[in-house]
Amino acid sequence: MSPSKAKDGERGYIVPVGGAEDKVGPSDILRRFVEVSGGKHARMAIIPTASSLGDTGARYQKLFKNLGAREADVLAYVERSDAAREDWLEKLQHATGVFLTGGNQLRLSTVLGGTQVAKTLRRLNARGVPVGGTSAGAAILSEHMIAMGAEGPTPKGGMATLVPGLGLTNRVVIDQHFRQRDRLGRLLTALAYNPFAVGIGLDEDTAAFVDPHDVIEVVGNGAITVVDAASLTHSSMADTEEGKPVCLTDIRIHILTNGARYNLHTRVATPPGRK
């Protein structure tokens, strides 16, 4: 799957959030998401499909309205048949920002994968509409999604299971709750399969605002771990048994905090406060 071709060369922001974003204080991440979605003119569409809690959509609806959005609609897709609802598709098509909540990313992919909703999300982002998500909602944004995997700092054979995501971008593989759940090993494992993409490990209460030119800006109180395997000289993944450590050489890692940037084309990191 390749990302939808952006019309006029300007796709919308892609905003993965590491989970547990601030909702009671300044709410910097959600506030910024409303701003890039149109500010006081924003029409938000909230997709709580990943969550098993019945009030998740309503909580984000209230949050986005309190942060200044003009409208906020909850599109509670529970079964695949829900994805064919014309009234919800119409609301989705008129949204200026779409946000997918946390929960279980396999619930998202099994309910929405291959549906008109998934196609609409790709088309919306291609024409300039920001699409973001937190936790499970972050994982599914890219072409390849980490569906599950073990914790730990060392990459191992079979440590990460990848499935197709929404495909808004093929430049990154995203992992969330990164430092809190010790997920460096599974992100490295995912990149060991194929080092084409850049690994993005998102701490909680931290977001990557990927702009239309594929430059990431870090927003939040944690850090983003960027794993660049472009210069990888050796991977033993093809010969490693399940559960055994994988040998990887010449990988670059950046730890980026609030205000730092990373260019996905040039693969250059810029610390906060520098141009």
Protein Blocks (a to p, Z undefined) as FASTA:
>chain_A
ZZdddehhiacdddddebjiafklnolmmmmmmmmnnpjmbccdddfklpmbfklmmmmm
mmmmmnopabdcddddfbfklmmpmklmmmmmmpcbdcddehjfklmmmmmgopaklmmm
mmmmmnopacddehjlmmmmpmbdcfbdcedjbdcehkaccdddehlackbccdehklmn
opmlmmmmmmmmomkbacddddehiacdddfkopacdedjbdcddddfklpcbdcklmpc
ehiacddehiacddddehiacdfklopacdehiZZ
